[in-house]
Amino acid sequence: MTAPAKAVAAGIWCEGYQTTAGSLWFDNCVVKPVTTGVTIASGSITADKLSADAIDGKVITGADIRTGASGQRTEIVAAGPVYYLDGNQKAHYPPGVVWYTGDPSEVTAGELTQYLASSEYGSQATVRLSTPDVGYGTGSLMLQAGNHGGDVAGMLVRVAGMSLMINSIGGFVVGSTNELYVRADGSNNLYFGAVSIGLVQDWTTPGLASGYTANGNANGTQQFRVIDWLGTRFVQWRGGIGVTYSSGAIVNGGAPFSPALPSVARPSARRTVPVACSLTTYKAAVKMDFNADGTVSIIGTTTTENPAWISLNDVMYSL
């Protein structure tokens, strides 16, 4: 029963059938307020909007749940649209969590979503975790296992800045910092704590002295590069050199390069390394001395053992 719009009071009339004495009892009488657009039924309230200081319950179901209408906020969003990845694939985005920073520079929000991409090859499930985009070098993902006494155990992944830090993972320790850094800067360096791995100088072609030719045995042009590897700087070589002889002796005293190697490729002391060569009667390899002054010498040829080429592939020495 719904009361008329102007009703201010209500009475209840009870009638008992074939009753001559005693009392008449009734129960389960409920008076419910009725507001336009709101339905209050047993165990539920139905409305377009509901405002309250606190809502307690076991299950809350809705299309979107958010901590604010604008600015810095977190939203739990319903399924998004279907995205067509290419001519054959489409991705269905189910509900996820979206973060907004409220920063006026924000381009896209951060999100934690999962989606299923279907194609002619089957379905693939993907979980996507991203940070809000508020400008270059500002995105970071940090997974922290704990903080005891100021020592953080966890992982920091810096997205836009291209950094990765791992602390105390499985007892992994590098140097005194107990951290692993992966950073791609202008020099493409990779850092393990204070120790770096990276490219110092890219592939460089040194000049050849008279009597030596490039691409010996089709191994490619002679080249070197300088790299950092776990705190030590190395020179790495590739390619091959053709060798000639005069009256049985190797030309130019066995020095294949002219001018001498630049300072970036000069070791602090002589480095002697084995190198493969063309097969002679007794030899399949000779050695090369890389000297501190940048000169290089091929050692081991004789008047009867004259390899026609040497290979620099996989030759590497520390500085």
C-alpha positions in Angstrom: 0.0 0.0 0.0 1.3 3.5 -0.9 0.0 6.5 1.1 -1.5 9.4 -0.8 0.9 12.4 -1.4 -0.7 14.6 1.3 -1.2 12.0 3.9 0.1 13.0 7.4 -1.2 10.1 9.5 -2.3 6.5 9.1 -4.6 4.2 11.1 -4.7 0.4 11.2 -8.1 -1.4 11.5 -7.9 -5.0 12.6 -10.9 -7.4 12.6 -11.0 -10.9 14.0 -13.3 -13.5 12.6 -15.6 -15.4 15.1 -13.7 -14.0 18.1 -15.7 -13.3 21.3 -12.9 -12.7 23.9 -9.1 -12.3 24.3 -6.5 -10.3 22.4 -5.7 -10.0 18.7 -2.0 -9.9 17.6 -0.3 -9.2 14.3 3.4 -8.8 13.3 5.7 -8.1 10.3 4.3 -4.6 9.9 6.8 -2.4 8.1 6.6 1.3 7.3 8.9 2.3 4.5 9.7 5.8 3.2 9.3 6.1 -0.6 11.5 8.6 -2.5 11.2 9.2 -6.3 13.6 6.8 -8.1 14.3 4.8 -5.0 13.0 1.4 -4.2 13.4 -0.2 -0.8 12.5 -3.8 -0.7 13.4 -6.6 1.6 17.2 -6.8 1.8 17.9 -4.3 -1.0 17.8 -0.6 -2.0 17.6 0.3 -5.6 18.5 3.8 -6.8 20.5 5.7 -9.5 22.7 7.4 -6.8 23.4 6.6 -3.2 25.3 8.9 -0.8 26.5 7.8 2.6 29.5 8.2 4.9 30.1 4.5 5.1 28.7 1.4 3.3 29.4 -1.9 4.8 28.6 -5.1 3.0 30.0 -8.4 1.7 29.5 -7.7 -2.0 29.4 -4.4 -3.9 28.6 -4.7 -7.6 28.7 -1.8 -10.0 29.9 -0.6 -13.3 32.5 1.9 -11.9 33.8 2.4 -8.4 36.0 5.4 -7.8 37.5 7.4 -4.9 36.7 10.8 -6.5 35.0 12.4 -9.5 38.1 14.2 -10.6 41.7 15.0 -9.7 43.9 12.4 -8.0 41.8 9.2 -7.7 41.6 5.5 -8.1 38.9 3.8 -10.2 37.7 0.3 -10.6 36.2 0.3 -14.1 34.0 -2.1 -15.9 34.8 -3.9 -19.1 36.0 -1.6 -21.8 35.4 -1.7 -25.6 36.8 -4.2 -28.0 40.1 -3.1 -29.5 41.0 -4.4 -32.9 44.8 -5.0 -32.9 45.1 -5.7 -36.6 43.1 -7.3 -39.4 42.8 -10.6 -37.6 43.0 -9.9 -33.8 40.7 -8.2 -31.4 41.3 -7.6 -27.6 38.5 -7.6 -25.0 39.3 -5.4 -22.0 37.6 -6.7 -18.8 37.4 -4.7 -15.6 40.6 -3.2 -14.2 42.1 -0.6 -11.8 43.0 2.8 -13.1 45.0 5.5 -11.4 44.9 9.3 -12.0 47.5 11.6 -10.6 45.5 14.8 -11.0 48.6 16.4 -12.6 47.6 18.8 -15.4 50.5 17.3 -17.5 49.0 13.8 -17.3 48.6 12.3 -20.8 47.3 8.8 -19.8 46.3 7.2 -16.5 48.1 4.3 -15.0 46.3 1.0 -15.1 46.3 -2.6 -14.0 44.2 -4.6 -16.4 44.0 -8.0 -18.0 42.7 -8.7 -21.4 42.2 -11.6 -23.8 43.3 -11.3 -27.3 41.8 -13.7 -29.8 43.0 -14.5 -33.3 43.1 -17.3 -35.8 45.8 -18.9 -33.7 43.8 -19.0 -30.5 43.5 -16.8 -27.4 46.2 -15.1 -25.4 45.7 -13.6 -21.9 47.8 -10.6 -20.9 48.1 -8.6 -17.7 49.0 -5.0 -18.2 50.6 -2.8 -15.5 51.5 0.8 -16.4 52.1 4.1 -14.6 50.4 7.4 -15.4 52.2 9.3 -18.1 52.9 12.8 -16.8 56.1 13.5 -18.9 59.4 12.0 -19.8 61.4 10.2 -17.1 58.5 10.3 -14.6 57.2 6.7 -14.7 58.3 4.2 -12.0 57.1 0.8 -10.9 58.2 -0.2 -7.4 57.7 -3.7 -5.9 58.8 -3.6 -2.3 59.0 -6.8 -0.2 59.7 -5.0 3.1 61.6 -2.3 4.9 63.5 -3.2 8.0 66.1 -0.9 9.5 66.2 1.2 6.4 67.1 -1.7 4.1 64.6 -2.0 1.3 64.1 -5.5 -0.2 62.2 -5.3 -3.5 62.4 -4.1 -7.0 62.2 -0.7 -8.7 61.5 -0.5 -12.4 61.8 3.0 -13.8 59.9 2.9 -17.1 60.5 6.2 -18.9 64.0 6.6 -17.3 64.8 3.0 -18.4 66.1 1.9 -15.0 65.8 -1.3 -13.0 66.9 -1.8 -9.4 66.7 -5.1 -7.6 67.5 -5.3 -3.9 68.3 -8.4 -1.9 66.7 -10.8 -4.3 67.8 -14.3 -3.5 71.0 -13.1 -1.8 72.2 -11.5 -5.0 74.8 -8.9 -4.1 76.8 -6.7 -6.4 79.5 -4.5 -4.8 78.6 -2.7 -1.5 75.3 -1.3 -2.6 73.5 -4.7 -2.9 71.6 -3.3 -5.8 71.2 -4.1 -9.5 70.7 -1.1 -11.8 69.8 -1.4 -15.5 70.0 2.0 -17.1 69.9 3.0 -20.7 71.4 6.4 -20.9 73.0 8.3 -23.9 75.9 5.8 -23.8 73.7 2.7 -23.7 75.3 1.7 -20.4 74.0 -1.0 -18.0 75.0 -0.6 -14.4 75.3 -3.2 -11.7 75.4 -1.1 -8.6 78.6 1.0 -9.1 79.7 -1.5 -11.8 78.7 -0.8 -15.4 78.1 -2.8 -18.6 77.9 -0.8 -21.7 79.3 0.5 -25.0 82.2 3.0 -24.8 83.1 3.2 -28.5 81.2 1.5 -31.3 82.8 -0.6 -34.0 85.8 1.2 -35.5 87.9 0.2 -38.5 91.7 0.7 -37.9 94.0 1.4 -40.9 96.2 -1.4 -42.3 99.9 -1.2 -43.1 101.2 -1.9 -46.6 101.2 -5.6 -47.3 98.0 -6.3 -45.3 94.5 -6.6 -46.7 91.0 -6.5 -45.2 88.5 -9.3 -45.1 91.0 -12.1 -44.7 89.4 -15.5 -45.5 86.1 -13.6 -45.9 86.0 -13.0 -42.2 84.9 -9.4 -42.7 86.6 -6.0 -42.3 89.0 -5.7 -39.3 87.2 -3.8 -36.6 87.3 -3.2 -32.8 85.0 -1.7 -30.2 85.4 -0.8 -26.6 83.0 -2.1 -24.0 82.6 -2.1 -20.2 81.9 -5.5 -18.7 81.3 -5.9 -14.9 83.6 -3.0 -14.0 86.4 -3.9 -16.5 87.0 -2.2 -19.9 87.7 -4.5 -22.8 88.5 -4.2 -26.5 86.6 -6.6 -28.7 87.6 -7.5 -32.2 86.0 -9.0 -35.3 87.0 -9.5 -39.0 90.1 -10.9 -40.7 93.4 -9.7 -42.2 95.2 -11.0 -45.3 99.0 -11.3 -44.7 101.8 -11.2 -47.3 105.5 -12.1 -47.0 108.8 -10.8 -48.5 111.6 -13.4 -48.9 109.7 -15.6 -46.4 109.4 -12.9 -43.7 106.1 -11.3 -42.7 105.9 -7.7 -44.0 106.3 -4.7 -41.8 107.8 -6.8 -39.1 104.4 -8.4 -38.4 102.7 -5.0 -37.6 99.4 -5.1 -39.4 98.0 -1.7 -38.4 99.0 1.8 -39.4 98.7 4.1 -37.7 98.8 2.7 -34.2 95.6 2.0 -32.3 94.0 5.1 -30.7 94.3 5.6 -26.9 90.8 4.3 -26.2 92.0 0.8 -27.4 95.5 0.7 -25.8 96.0 -1.6 -22.8 97.8 -0.5 -19.7 100.4 -3.3 -20.4 101.0 -5.7 -23.2 98.2 -8.2 -23.9 99.1 -11.4 -25.8 96.2 -13.3 -27.3 96.0 -16.4 -29.6 94.4 -15.9 -33.0 93.3 -18.4 -35.6 95.1 -18.4 -38.9 95.2 -20.3 -42.2 96.5 -23.8 -41.8 100.2 -24.3 -42.5 102.4 -27.4 -42.0 102.4 -27.1 -38.2 100.2 -24.1 -37.3 96.5 -23.3 -37.1 97.0 -20.3 -34.8 99.5 -17.6 -34.1 99.6 -15.0 -31.3 99.2 -11.2 -31.4 100.7 -8.7 -29.0 98.6 -5.6 -28.3 101.0 -3.1 -26.7 100.5 -0.1 -24.4 101.8 2.3 -27.2 99.0 1.1 -29.6 101.3 -1.0 -31.8 100.3 -4.6 -32.6 102.5 -7.5 -33.7 101.8 -10.9 -35.2 104.0 -13.4 -33.5 104.8 -17.0 -34.6 105.4 -16.9 -38.4 108.6 -18.2 -39.9 110.1 -18.6 -43.3 108.4 -21.9 -43.6 105.2 -21.2 -41.7 103.5 -18.4 -43.5 99.7 -18.2 -42.9 97.9 -16.3 -45.6 95.4 -14.8 -43.2 94.5 -14.3 -39.5 91.1 -14.1 -37.9 90.3 -11.4 -35.3 86.8 -12.8 -34.5 86.2 -13.3 -30.8 89.6 -11.7 -29.9 89.2 -9.6 -26.7 91.6 -8.2 -24.2 91.2 -6.0 -21.1 92.6 -2.5 -20.8 
